[in-house]
Amino acid sequence: MNKRLPAFGVLAIGVVMLIVLFANNLFTVGTAFEELTDDFRPIMTDEAIATAEADVAGLAAVSEEFNTQLGPAIAEALQMTPDELNAFMGTNFPAVAAGVAALPGIVEQFTGVVGLLGQQQSNFEQADSIPTSNLPASSVPWIILLIGVGAIVVAILMLGKIGYGWMLAVGFGVIVVALTLLLQFLPKSSAADDLNAALKPVYTEELVAGSAQALGVVGAMGQQVQEEMLPALAQQLQMSPEEMQGFLSQFPATSAALEGLGDAMGRFQSMVTAFDAQLDNYDTIKNTELYPISLTILIGGLLIIVCGVWAFLAGRKDDAPPAAAV
């Protein structure tokens, strides 16, 4: 019986692997994780983060400049008080008035999102390489399945009294441990869990809806400024288009934002679209912790080695000749 216990140990490890696999719904989680990283990869590059930070900074500069410089300059040109200008803008250019009022909050919102993405860039890069940069995340459940089934097969062979069953156990355990270490499952899964923990408080349906609404406000503001407000102001102030451009050139933040608004809005839209498209997948994976699973695989491999050594020692003890009678 003593020689059979190590085999039952290997069998139990294999069963535990399968329980971990199916209890955590890893086939569904792996596919969801792969789809999410595929969509987020373009917005998590160094260039994309830097550009997003510049776009947010541009909106912040517009908000500051309009309230402290451009607005007062327009009021002075139209010979209005600040309150009269606000009433004038609200009546004639409601999208602009709404945008100006909402910009501080919008800037704060996007600053938080872009800042979070920048902080989590390293974690994302590690998580995105699970199991490797060339293998998709959906392959991980199959790896765990092979480990679980493989351990059960090794246990059956050991129970079949194959003389070198202990060698199969030790060899299989070494493969499992080596695979875990070579693929860096522990640090990568830890990074993925850290990324998940950072996103969990903010990656919600409310964030996605609020971001989409904010883009609508900024887009409507920019469109009305260019198509309605500036031509109307030029006419009221009796300025030619060139003179109006000269007037605006005194306010570089606003001029630059209007010139590049289309491109910036496209980049923000790509970010919001990625968040929106992958919200369901994130809801699927957000309650799955990968580090404990990776640790279980490593410990399982080590225990299989222990069981193999145990089987070897038990076999030697049973095969030893009886001590001579005194």
ZADO-1210 file (C-alpha; in nm, 4 decimals, padded with zeros to 6 digits):
<atoms>
<atom x="00.0000" y="00.0000" z="00.0000" code="MET" pos="1"/>
<atom x="00.2848" y="00.2355" z="00.0794" code="ASN" pos="2"/>
<atom x="00.4053" y="00.2191" z="-00.2820" code="LYS" pos="3"/>
<atom x="00.0588" y="00.3195" z="-00.4075" code="ARG" pos="4"/>
<atom x="00.0240" y="00.6352" z="-00.1975" code="LEU" pos="5"/>
<atom x="00.2544" y="00.8460" z="-00.4193" code="PRO" pos="6"/>
<atom x="00.0476" y="00.7487" z="-00.7218" code="ALA" pos="7"/>
<atom x="-00.2702" y="00.8552" z="-00.5446" code="PHE" pos="8"/>
<atom x="-00.0927" y="01.1818" z="-00.4619" code="GLY" pos="9"/>
<atom x="-00.0168" y="01.2454" z="-00.8305" code="VAL" pos="10"/>
<atom x="-00.3751" y="01.1531" z="-00.9173" code="LEU" pos="11"/>
<atom x="-00.5072" y="01.4032" z="-00.6623" code="ALA" pos="12"/>
<atom x="-00.2848" y="01.6767" z="-00.8082" code="ILE" pos="13"/>
<atom x="-00.4196" y="01.6075" z="-01.1559" code="GLY" pos="14"/>
<atom x="-00.7765" y="01.6270" z="-01.0289" code="VAL" pos="15"/>
<atom x="-00.7015" y="01.9554" z="-00.8501" code="VAL" pos="16"/>
<atom x="-00.5669" y="02.1006" z="-01.1763" code="MET" pos="17"/>
<atom x="-00.8886" y="02.0123" z="-01.3563" code="LEU" pos="18"/>
<atom x="-01.0976" y="02.1557" z="-01.0721" code="ILE" pos="19"/>
<atom x="-00.9006" y="02.4811" z="-01.0901" code="VAL" pos="20"/>
<atom x="-00.9508" y="02.4885" z="-01.4668" code="LEU" pos="21"/>
<atom x="-01.3257" y="02.4406" z="-01.4688" code="PHE" pos="22"/>
<atom x="-01.4115" y="02.6107" z="-01.1385" code="ALA" pos="23"/>
<atom x="-01.2563" y="02.9324" z="-01.2703" code="ASN" pos="24"/>
<atom x="-01.4208" y="02.8907" z="-01.6124" code="ASN" pos="25"/>
<atom x="-01.0784" y="02.9442" z="-01.7680" code="LEU" pos="26"/>
<atom x="-01.1726" y="02.8527" z="-02.1241" code="PHE" pos="27"/>
<atom x="-01.4193" y="03.1439" z="-02.1286" code="THR" pos="28"/>
<atom x="-01.1858" y="03.3698" z="-01.9296" code="VAL" pos="29"/>
<atom x="-00.8913" y="03.2957" z="-02.1596" code="GLY" pos="30"/>
<atom x="-01.0856" y="03.3893" z="-02.4722" code="THR" pos="31"/>
<atom x="-01.2217" y="03.7057" z="-02.3088" code="ALA" pos="32"/>
<atom x="-00.8722" y="03.8016" z="-02.1896" code="PHE" pos="33"/>
<atom x="-00.7294" y="03.7535" z="-02.5389" code="GLU" pos="34"/>
<atom x="-00.9994" y="03.9646" z="-02.7047" code="GLU" pos="35"/>
<atom x="-00.9565" y="04.2414" z="-02.4473" code="LEU" pos="36"/>
<atom x="-00.5783" y="04.2625" z="-02.4853" code="THR" pos="37"/>
<atom x="-00.6103" y="04.2593" z="-02.8646" code="ASP" pos="38"/>
<atom x="-00.8390" y="04.5649" z="-02.8545" code="ASP" pos="39"/>
<atom x="-00.6411" y="04.7497" z="-02.5878" code="PHE" pos="40"/>
<atom x="-00.2973" y="04.6901" z="-02.7422" code="ARG" pos="41"/>
<atom x="-00.3131" y="04.9878" z="-02.9865" code="PRO" pos="42"/>
<atom x="-00.4079" y="05.2350" z="-02.7116" code="ILE" pos="43"/>
<atom x="-00.1433" y="05.1086" z="-02.4657" code="MET" pos="44"/>
<atom x="00.1695" y="05.1838" z="-02.6698" code="THR" pos="45"/>
<atom x="00.4178" y="05.4530" z="-02.5662" code="ASP" pos="46"/>
<atom x="00.3132" y="05.6683" z="-02.8606" code="GLU" pos="47"/>
<atom x="-00.0596" y="05.6293" z="-02.7976" code="ALA" pos="48"/>
<atom x="-00.0272" y="05.7169" z="-02.4272" code="ILE" pos="49"/>
<atom x="00.1931" y="06.0194" z="-02.4989" code="ALA" pos="50"/>
<atom x="-00.0474" y="06.1425" z="-02.7668" code="THR" pos="51"/>
<atom x="-00.3482" y="06.0959" z="-02.5394" code="ALA" pos="52"/>
<atom x="-00.1728" y="06.2919" z="-02.2644" code="GLU" pos="53"/>
<atom x="-00.1034" y="06.5723" z="-02.5136" code="ALA" pos="54"/>
<atom x="-00.4661" y="06.5709" z="-02.6305" code="ASP" pos="55"/>
<atom x="-00.5944" y="06.5995" z="-02.2727" code="VAL" pos="56"/>
<atom x="-00.3429" y="06.8748" z="-02.1997" code="ALA" pos="57"/>
<atom x="-00.4722" y="07.0569" z="-02.5073" code="GLY" pos="58"/>
<atom x="-00.8303" y="07.0423" z="-02.3806" code="LEU" pos="59"/>
<atom x="-00.7163" y="07.1654" z="-02.0397" code="ALA" pos="60"/>
<atom x="-00.5371" y="07.4576" z="-02.2030" code="ALA" pos="61"/>
<atom x="-00.8490" y="07.5476" z="-02.4033" code="VAL" pos="62"/>
<atom x="-01.0613" y="07.5444" z="-02.0885" code="SER" pos="63"/>
<atom x="-00.8160" y="07.7692" z="-01.9066" code="GLU" pos="64"/>
<atom x="-00.7626" y="08.0023" z="-02.2006" code="GLU" pos="65"/>
<atom x="-01.1306" y="08.0503" z="-02.2815" code="PHE" pos="66"/>
<atom x="-01.2229" y="08.1398" z="-01.9242" code="ASN" pos="67"/>
<atom x="-00.9272" y="08.3696" z="-01.8584" code="THR" pos="68"/>
<atom x="-00.8474" y="08.5224" z="-02.1985" code="GLN" pos="69"/>
<atom x="-01.0665" y="08.4391" z="-02.4974" code="LEU" pos="70"/>
<atom x="-01.4012" y="08.4862" z="-02.3242" code="GLY" pos="71"/>
<atom x="-01.3096" y="08.8278" z="-02.1794" code="PRO" pos="72"/>
<atom x="-01.1642" y="08.9333" z="-02.5178" code="ALA" pos="73"/>
<atom x="-01.4874" y="08.8392" z="-02.6981" code="ILE" pos="74"/>
<atom x="-01.6941" y="09.0203" z="-02.4328" code="ALA" pos="75"/>
<atom x="-01.4798" y="09.3314" z="-02.4747" code="GLU" pos="76"/>
<atom x="-01.5049" y="09.3203" z="-02.8531" code="ALA" pos="77"/>
<atom x="-01.8816" y="09.2847" z="-02.8351" code="LEU" pos="78"/>
<atom x="-01.9017" y="09.5460" z="-02.5571" code="GLN" pos="79"/>
<atom x="-02.0709" y="09.3037" z="-02.3197" code="MET" pos="80"/>
<atom x="-02.0314" y="09.2242" z="-01.9535" code="THR" pos="81"/>
<atom x="-01.9321" y="08.8672" z="-01.8633" code="PRO" pos="82"/>
<atom x="-02.2918" y="08.7913" z="-01.7625" code="ASP" pos="83"/>
<atom x="-02.4239" y="08.9339" z="-02.0887" code="GLU" pos="84"/>
<atom x="-02.1722" y="08.7251" z="-02.2841" code="LEU" pos="85"/>
<atom x="-02.2796" y="08.4103" z="-02.1005" code="ASN" pos="86"/>
<atom x="-02.6447" y="08.4813" z="-02.1813" code="ALA" pos="87"/>
<atom x="-02.5524" y="08.5599" z="-02.5444" code="PHE" pos="88"/>
<atom x="-02.3554" y="08.2358" z="-02.5803" code="MET" pos="89"/>
<atom x="-02.6270" y="08.0288" z="-02.4159" code="GLY" pos="90"/>
<atom x="-02.8924" y="08.1673" z="-02.6498" code="THR" pos="91"/>
<atom x="-02.7021" y="08.1699" z="-02.9766" code="ASN" pos="92"/>
<atom x="-02.4390" y="07.8969" z="-02.9318" code="PHE" pos="93"/>
<atom x="-02.5718" y="07.6524" z="-02.6729" code="PRO" pos="94"/>
<atom x="-02.3301" y="07.3721" z="-02.7673" code="ALA" pos="95"/>
<atom x="-02.0351" y="07.6034" z="-02.7127" code="VAL" pos="96"/>
<atom x="-02.1728" y="07.7284" z="-02.3809" code="ALA" pos="97"/>
<atom x="-02.2361" y="07.3706" z="-02.2664" code="ALA" pos="98"/>
<atom x="-01.8897" y="07.2639" z="-02.3759" code="GLY" pos="99"/>
<atom x="-01.7137" y="07.5481" z="-02.1973" code="VAL" pos="100"/>
<atom x="-01.9048" y="07.4703" z="-01.8781" code="ALA" pos="101"/>
<atom x="-01.8343" y="07.0973" z="-01.9033" code="ALA" pos="102"/>
<atom x="-01.4679" y="07.1132" z="-02.0090" code="LEU" pos="103"/>
<atom x="-01.3148" y="07.1210" z="-01.6576" code="PRO" pos="104"/>
<atom x="-01.5010" y="06.8050" z="-01.5597" code="GLY" pos="105"/>
<atom x="-01.4266" y="06.6390" z="-01.8947" code="ILE" pos="106"/>
<atom x="-01.0581" y="06.7215" z="-01.8633" code="VAL" pos="107"/>
<atom x="-01.0509" y="06.5765" z="-01.5121" code="GLU" pos="108"/>
<atom x="-01.2265" y="06.2600" z="-01.6308" code="GLN" pos="109"/>
<atom x="-00.9959" y="06.1949" z="-01.9263" code="PHE" pos="110"/>
<atom x="-00.6880" y="06.2932" z="-01.7273" code="THR" pos="111"/>
<atom x="-00.7748" y="06.0202" z="-01.4790" code="GLY" pos="112"/>
<atom x="-00.8347" y="05.7573" z="-01.7480" code="VAL" pos="113"/>
<atom x="-00.5230" y="05.8393" z="-01.9506" code="VAL" pos="114"/>
<atom x="-00.3131" y="05.8654" z="-01.6334" code="GLY" pos="115"/>
<atom x="-00.4344" y="05.5229" z="-01.5221" code="LEU" pos="116"/>
<atom x="-00.3491" y="05.3695" z="-01.8594" code="LEU" pos="117"/>
<atom x="-00.0023" y="05.5210" z="-01.8413" code="GLY" pos="118"/>
<atom x="00.0536" y="05.3883" z="-01.4891" code="GLN" pos="119"/>
<atom x="-00.0604" y="05.0398" z="-01.5907" code="GLN" pos="120"/>
<atom x="00.1306" y="05.0222" z="-01.9177" code="GLN" pos="121"/>
<atom x="00.4038" y="04.7966" z="-01.7786" code="SER" pos="122"/>
<atom x="00.1487" y="04.5639" z="-01.6176" code="ASN" pos="123"/>
<atom x="-00.0429" y="04.5472" z="-01.9440" code="PHE" pos="124"/>
<atom x="00.2694" y="04.4560" z="-02.1417" code="GLU" pos="125"/>
<atom x="00.3406" y="04.1663" z="-01.9057" code="GLN" pos="126"/>
<atom x="-00.0208" y="04.0512" z="-01.9010" code="ALA" pos="127"/>
<atom x="-00.0350" y="04.0755" z="-02.2791" code="ASP" pos="128"/>
<atom x="00.2509" y="03.8238" z="-02.3032" code="SER" pos="129"/>
<atom x="00.0607" y="03.5459" z="-02.1229" code="ILE" pos="130"/>
<atom x="00.1687" y="03.2738" z="-02.1924" code="PRO" pos="131"/>
<atom x="00.4160" y="03.4212" z="-02.4453" code="THR" pos="132"/>
<atom x="00.4161" y="03.7091" z="-02.6912" code="SER" pos="133"/>
<atom x="00.3569" y="03.4571" z="-02.9714" code="ASN" pos="134"/>
<atom x="00.0923" y="03.2398" z="-02.8050" code="LEU" pos="135"/>
<atom x="-00.2592" y="03.3691" z="-02.7337" code="PRO" pos="136"/>
<atom x="-00.4020" y="03.3771" z="-02.3832" code="ALA" pos="137"/>
<atom x="-00.6666" y="03.1276" z="-02.4945" code="SER" pos="138"/>
<atom x="-00.3927" y="02.8609" z="-02.5007" code="SER" pos="139"/>
<atom x="-00.3430" y="02.8782" z="-02.1207" code="VAL" pos="140"/>
<atom x="-00.6538" y="02.6718" z="-02.0329" code="PRO" pos="141"/>
<atom x="-00.5339" y="02.4014" z="-02.2722" code="TRP" pos="142"/>
<atom x="-00.1942" y="02.3994" z="-02.1010" code="ILE" pos="143"/>
<atom x="-00.3621" y="02.3515" z="-01.7633" code="ILE" pos="144"/>
<atom x="-00.5861" y="02.0811" z="-01.9102" code="LEU" pos="145"/>
<atom x="-00.2803" y="01.8956" z="-02.0435" code="LEU" pos="146"/>
<atom x="-00.1105" y="01.9224" z="-01.7040" code="ILE" pos="147"/>
<atom x="-00.4165" y="01.7870" z="-01.5241" code="GLY" pos="148"/>
<atom x="-00.4754" y="01.5014" z="-01.7691" code="VAL" pos="149"/>
<atom x="-00.1030" y="01.4286" z="-01.7852" code="GLY" pos="150"/>
<atom x="-00.0806" y="01.3960" z="-01.4087" code="ALA" pos="151"/>
<atom x="-00.3759" y="01.1558" z="-01.4068" code="ILE" pos="152"/>
<atom x="-00.2147" y="00.9443" z="-01.6802" code="VAL" pos="153"/>
<atom x="00.1148" y="00.9335" z="-01.4882" code="VAL" pos="154"/>
<atom x="-00.0733" y="00.8281" z="-01.1743" code="ALA" pos="155"/>
<atom x="-00.2493" y="00.5466" z="-01.3614" code="ILE" pos="156"/>
<atom x="00.0847" y="00.4225" z="-01.4955" code="LEU" pos="157"/>
<atom x="00.2305" y="00.4326" z="-01.1458" code="MET" pos="158"/>
<atom x="-00.0652" y="00.2333" z="-01.0116" code="LEU" pos="159"/>
<atom x="-00.0092" y="-00.0158" z="-01.2927" code="GLY" pos="160"/>
<atom x="00.3117" y="-00.1103" z="-01.1153" code="LYS" pos="161"/>
<atom x="00.5362" y="00.0037" z="-01.3978" code="ILE" pos="162"/>
<atom x="00.8867" y="-00.0287" z="-01.2552" code="GLY" pos="163"/>
<atom x="00.9951" y="00.3174" z="-01.3570" code="TYR" pos="164"/>
<atom x="00.6698" y="00.4954" z="-01.2802" code="GLY" pos="165"/>
<atom x="00.8523" y="00.7128" z="-01.0303" code="TRP" pos="166"/>
<atom x="01.0738" y="00.8390" z="-01.3127" code="MET" pos="167"/>
<atom x="00.7661" y="00.9378" z="-01.5124" code="LEU" pos="168"/>
<atom x="00.6374" y="01.1330" z="-01.2135" code="ALA" pos="169"/>
<atom x="00.9674" y="01.3111" z="-01.1537" code="VAL" pos="170"/>
<atom x="01.0101" y="01.3890" z="-01.5224" code="GLY" pos="171"/>
<atom x="00.6540" y="01.5167" z="-01.5611" code="PHE" pos="172"/>
<atom x="00.6857" y="01.7282" z="-01.2471" code="GLY" pos="173"/>
<atom x="01.0100" y="01.8808" z="-01.3750" code="VAL" pos="174"/>
<atom x="00.8394" y="01.9666" z="-01.7039" code="ILE" pos="175"/>
<atom x="00.5519" y="02.1389" z="-01.5200" code="VAL" pos="176"/>
<atom x="00.7871" y="02.3385" z="-01.2955" code="VAL" pos="177"/>
<atom x="01.0157" y="02.4311" z="-01.5851" code="ALA" pos="178"/>
<atom x="00.7187" y="02.5376" z="-01.7983" code="LEU" pos="179"/>
<atom x="00.5860" y="02.7577" z="-01.5184" code="THR" pos="180"/>
<atom x="00.9234" y="02.9237" z="-01.4629" code="LEU" pos="181"/>
<atom x="01.0235" y="02.9569" z="-01.8288" code="LEU" pos="182"/>
<atom x="00.6898" y="03.1122" z="-01.9261" code="LEU" pos="183"/>
<atom x="00.7164" y="03.3401" z="-01.6190" code="GLN" pos="184"/>
<atom x="00.3612" y="03.2608" z="-01.5179" code="PHE" pos="185"/>
<atom x="00.4036" y="03.4019" z="-01.1675" code="LEU" pos="186"/>
<atom x="00.5259" y="03.7564" z="-01.2513" code="PRO" pos="187"/>
<atom x="00.2987" y="03.7828" z="-01.5545" code="LYS" pos="188"/>
<atom x="-00.0091" y="03.6697" z="-01.3655" code="SER" pos="189"/>
<atom x="00.0774" y="03.9038" z="-01.0779" code="SER" pos="190"/>
<atom x="00.0977" y="04.1935" z="-01.3259" code="ALA" pos="191"/>
<atom x="-00.2376" y="04.0918" z="-01.4748" code="ALA" pos="192"/>
<atom x="-00.3974" y="04.0866" z="-01.1292" code="ASP" pos="193"/>
<atom x="-00.2510" y="04.4297" z="-01.0478" code="ASP" pos="194"/>
<atom x="-00.3908" y="04.5650" z="-01.3759" code="LEU" pos="195"/>
<atom x="-00.7283" y="04.4140" z="-01.2978" code="ASN" pos="196"/>
<atom x="-00.7299" y="04.5631" z="-00.9475" code="ALA" pos="197"/>
<atom x="-00.6446" y="04.9083" z="-01.0852" code="ALA" pos="198"/>
<atom x="-00.9168" y="04.8962" z="-01.3509" code="LEU" pos="199"/>
<atom x="-01.1919" y="04.7480" z="-01.1351" code="LYS" pos="200"/>
<atom x="-01.2982" y="05.0727" z="-00.9594" code="PRO" pos="201"/>
<atom x="-01.3208" y="05.2716" z="-01.2844" code="VAL" pos="202"/>
<atom x="-01.3875" y="05.0296" z="-01.5698" code="TYR" pos="203"/>
<atom x="-01.7647" y="05.0349" z="-01.5448" code="THR" pos="204"/>
<atom x="-02.0625" y="05.0945" z="-01.7669" code="GLU" pos="205"/>
<atom x="-02.0933" y="05.4411" z="-01.6102" code="GLU" pos="206"/>
<atom x="-01.7367" y="05.5300" z="-01.7149" code="LEU" pos="207"/>
<atom x="-01.7965" y="05.4200" z="-02.0733" code="VAL" pos="208"/>
<atom x="-02.1289" y="05.6034" z="-02.0997" code="ALA" pos="209"/>
<atom x="-01.9857" y="05.9171" z="-01.9379" code="GLY" pos="210"/>
<atom x="-01.6840" y="05.9173" z="-02.1678" code="SER" pos="211"/>
<atom x="-01.9028" y="05.8787" z="-02.4760" code="ALA" pos="212"/>
<atom x="-02.1235" y="06.1637" z="-02.3570" code="GLN" pos="213"/>
<atom x="-01.8179" y="06.3819" z="-02.2930" code="ALA" pos="214"/>
<atom x="-01.6927" y="06.3205" z="-02.6458" code="LEU" pos="215"/>
<atom x="-02.0318" y="06.4215" z="-02.7785" code="GLY" pos="216"/>
<atom x="-02.0187" y="06.7476" z="-02.5835" code="VAL" pos="217"/>
<atom x="-01.6667" y="06.8346" z="-02.7006" code="VAL" pos="218"/>
<atom x="-01.7431" y="06.7368" z="-03.0597" code="GLY" pos="219"/>
<atom x="-02.0602" y="06.9463" z="-03.0696" code="ALA" pos="220"/>
<atom x="-01.8727" y="07.2386" z="-02.9144" code="MET" pos="221"/>
<atom x="-01.5926" y="07.2273" z="-03.1722" code="GLY" pos="222"/>
<atom x="-01.8346" y="07.1937" z="-03.4614" code="GLN" pos="223"/>
<atom x="-02.0474" y="07.4881" z="-03.3506" code="GLN" pos="224"/>
<atom x="-01.7425" y="07.7059" z="-03.2879" code="VAL" pos="225"/>
<atom x="-01.6107" y="07.6487" z="-03.6390" code="GLN" pos="226"/>
<atom x="-01.9355" y="07.6404" z="-03.8337" code="GLU" pos="227"/>
<atom x="-02.1459" y="07.8981" z="-03.6504" code="GLU" pos="228"/>
<atom x="-01.9776" y="08.1013" z="-03.3782" code="MET" pos="229"/>
<atom x="-01.6672" y="08.2216" z="-03.5577" code="LEU" pos="230"/>
<atom x="-01.8520" y="08.3249" z="-03.8778" code="PRO" pos="231"/>
<atom x="-02.1186" y="08.5019" z="-03.6692" code="ALA" pos="232"/>
<atom x="-01.8574" y="08.6844" z="-03.4609" code="LEU" pos="233"/>
<atom x="-01.6676" y="08.7854" z="-03.7737" code="ALA" pos="234"/>
<atom x="-01.9845" y="08.9299" z="-03.9222" code="GLN" pos="235"/>
<atom x="-02.0852" y="09.1086" z="-03.6012" code="GLN" pos="236"/>
<atom x="-01.7356" y="09.2525" z="-03.5540" code="LEU" pos="237"/>
<atom x="-01.7078" y="09.3276" z="-03.9252" code="GLN" pos="238"/>
<atom x="-01.3949" y="09.1172" z="-03.9630" code="MET" pos="239"/>
<atom x="-01.2784" y="08.9327" z="-04.2696" code="SER" pos="240"/>
<atom x="-01.1927" y="08.5621" z="-04.2319" code="PRO" pos="241"/>
<atom x="-00.8247" y="08.6587" z="-04.2300" code="GLU" pos="242"/>
<atom x="-00.8821" y="08.9166" z="-03.9582" code="GLU" pos="243"/>
<atom x="-01.0743" y="08.6630" z="-03.7512" code="MET" pos="244"/>
<atom x="-00.7842" y="08.4202" z="-03.7868" code="GLN" pos="245"/>
<atom x="-00.5523" y="08.6967" z="-03.6693" code="GLY" pos="246"/>
<atom x="-00.7776" y="08.7584" z="-03.3712" code="PHE" pos="247"/>
<atom x="-00.7752" y="08.3880" z="-03.2827" code="LEU" pos="248"/>
<atom x="-00.3984" y="08.3660" z="-03.3203" code="SER" pos="249"/>
<atom x="-00.3729" y="08.5616" z="-02.9956" code="GLN" pos="250"/>
<atom x="-00.5092" y="08.2495" z="-02.8257" code="PHE" pos="251"/>
<atom x="-00.2746" y="07.9676" z="-02.9302" code="PRO" pos="252"/>
<atom x="-00.4318" y="07.6920" z="-02.7218" code="ALA" pos="253"/>
<atom x="-00.7738" y="07.7442" z="-02.8766" code="THR" pos="254"/>
<atom x="-00.6313" y="07.7835" z="-03.2268" code="SER" pos="255"/>
<atom x="-00.4297" y="07.4637" z="-03.1960" code="ALA" pos="256"/>
<atom x="-00.7225" y="07.2720" z="-03.0501" code="ALA" pos="257"/>
<atom x="-00.9572" y="07.3793" z="-03.3281" code="LEU" pos="258"/>
<atom x="-00.7016" y="07.2871" z="-03.5926" code="GLU" pos="259"/>
<atom x="-00.6378" y="06.9397" z="-03.4531" code="GLY" pos="260"/>
<atom x="-00.9787" y="06.8706" z="-03.3013" code="LEU" pos="261"/>
<atom x="-01.0798" y="06.6158" z="-03.5638" code="GLY" pos="262"/>
<atom x="-00.7710" y="06.4021" z="-03.5104" code="ASP" pos="263"/>
<atom x="-00.7891" y="06.4307" z="-03.1316" code="ALA" pos="264"/>
<atom x="-01.1561" y="06.3358" z="-03.1307" code="MET" pos="265"/>
<atom x="-01.0766" y="06.0343" z="-03.3470" code="GLY" pos="266"/>
<atom x="-00.8118" y="05.9184" z="-03.0996" code="ARG" pos="267"/>
<atom x="-01.0398" y="05.9695" z="-02.8002" code="PHE" pos="268"/>
<atom x="-01.3149" y="05.7840" z="-02.9859" code="GLN" pos="269"/>
<atom x="-01.0824" y="05.4881" z="-03.0479" code="SER" pos="270"/>
<atom x="-01.0088" y="05.4721" z="-02.6765" code="MET" pos="271"/>
<atom x="-01.3740" y="05.4919" z="-02.5747" code="VAL" pos="272"/>
<atom x="-01.4690" y="05.2373" z="-02.8422" code="THR" pos="273"/>
<atom x="-01.2121" y="04.9911" z="-02.7041" code="ALA" pos="274"/>
<atom x="-01.3464" y="05.0362" z="-02.3514" code="PHE" pos="275"/>
<atom x="-01.7045" y="04.9986" z="-02.4720" code="ASP" pos="276"/>
<atom x="-01.6427" y="04.6963" z="-02.6943" code="ALA" pos="277"/>
<atom x="-01.4550" y="04.5060" z="-02.4232" code="GLN" pos="278"/>
<atom x="-01.6732" y="04.5879" z="-02.1234" code="LEU" pos="279"/>
<atom x="-01.8479" y="04.2496" z="-02.1350" code="ASP" pos="280"/>
<atom x="-01.5149" y="04.0681" z="-02.1633" code="ASN" pos="281"/>
<atom x="-01.3763" y="04.2643" z="-01.8693" code="TYR" pos="282"/>
<atom x="-01.6830" y="04.1728" z="-01.6638" code="ASP" pos="283"/>
<atom x="-01.6040" y="03.8092" z="-01.7473" code="THR" pos="284"/>
<atom x="-01.2431" y="03.8204" z="-01.6263" code="ILE" pos="285"/>
<atom x="-01.2444" y="04.0818" z="-01.3502" code="LYS" pos="286"/>
<atom x="-01.3208" y="03.8369" z="-01.0681" code="ASN" pos="287"/>
<atom x="-01.0568" y="03.5840" z="-01.1768" code="THR" pos="288"/>
<atom x="-00.7225" y="03.6024" z="-00.9954" code="GLU" pos="289"/>
<atom x="-00.4448" y="03.4533" z="-01.2053" code="LEU" pos="290"/>
<atom x="-00.1576" y="03.4570" z="-00.9562" code="TYR" pos="291"/>
<atom x="-00.3099" y="03.1921" z="-00.7219" code="PRO" pos="292"/>
<atom x="-00.3766" y="02.9744" z="-01.0282" code="ILE" pos="293"/>
<atom x="-00.0144" y="03.0084" z="-01.1447" code="SER" pos="294"/>
<atom x="00.1082" y="02.9340" z="-00.7927" code="LEU" pos="295"/>
<atom x="-00.1117" y="02.6239" z="-00.7826" code="THR" pos="296"/>
<atom x="00.0469" y="02.4989" z="-01.1060" code="ILE" pos="297"/>
<atom x="00.3992" y="02.5537" z="-00.9719" code="LEU" pos="298"/>
<atom x="00.3244" y="02.3877" z="-00.6376" code="ILE" pos="299"/>
<atom x="00.1482" y="02.1041" z="-00.8189" code="GLY" pos="300"/>
<atom x="00.4581" y="02.0409" z="-01.0295" code="GLY" pos="301"/>
<atom x="00.6808" y="02.0402" z="-00.7216" code="LEU" pos="302"/>
<atom x="00.4481" y="01.7990" z="-00.5408" code="LEU" pos="303"/>
<atom x="00.4498" y="01.5628" z="-00.8386" code="ILE" pos="304"/>
<atom x="00.8299" y="01.5550" z="-00.8150" code="ILE" pos="305"/>
<atom x="00.8009" y="01.4844" z="-00.4419" code="VAL" pos="306"/>
<atom x="00.5569" y="01.2012" z="-00.5121" code="CYS" pos="307"/>
<atom x="00.7968" y="01.0579" z="-00.7678" code="GLY" pos="308"/>
<atom x="01.0865" y="01.0622" z="-00.5204" code="VAL" pos="309"/>
<atom x="00.8563" y="00.9165" z="-00.2556" code="TRP" pos="310"/>
<atom x="00.7620" y="00.6310" z="-00.4909" code="ALA" pos="311"/>
<atom x="01.1297" y="00.5631" z="-00.5619" code="PHE" pos="312"/>
<atom x="01.2201" y="00.5489" z="-00.1927" code="LEU" pos="313"/>
<atom x="00.9184" y="00.3343" z="-00.1117" code="ALA" pos="314"/>
<atom x="01.0142" y="00.0931" z="-00.3898" code="GLY" pos="315"/>
<atom x="01.3695" y="00.0626" z="-00.2640" code="ARG" pos="316"/>
<atom x="01.2465" y="-00.0055" z="00.0874" code="LYS" pos="317"/>
<atom x="01.0061" y="-00.2758" z="-00.0262" code="ASP" pos="318"/>
<atom x="01.2671" y="-00.4341" z="-00.2513" code="ASP" pos="319"/>
<atom x="01.5348" y="-00.4407" z="00.0179" code="ALA" pos="320"/>
<atom x="01.6229" y="-00.7953" z="00.1384" code="PRO" pos="321"/>
<atom x="01.5034" y="-00.8842" z="00.4886" code="PRO" pos="322"/>
<atom x="01.7554" y="-00.8460" z="00.7638" code="ALA" pos="323"/>
<atom x="01.9353" y="-01.1668" z="00.8575" code="ALA" pos="324"/>
<atom x="01.8173" y="-01.3329" z="01.1785" code="ALA" pos="325"/>
<atom x="02.0577" y="-01.3094" z="01.4674" code="VAL" pos="326"/>
</atoms>
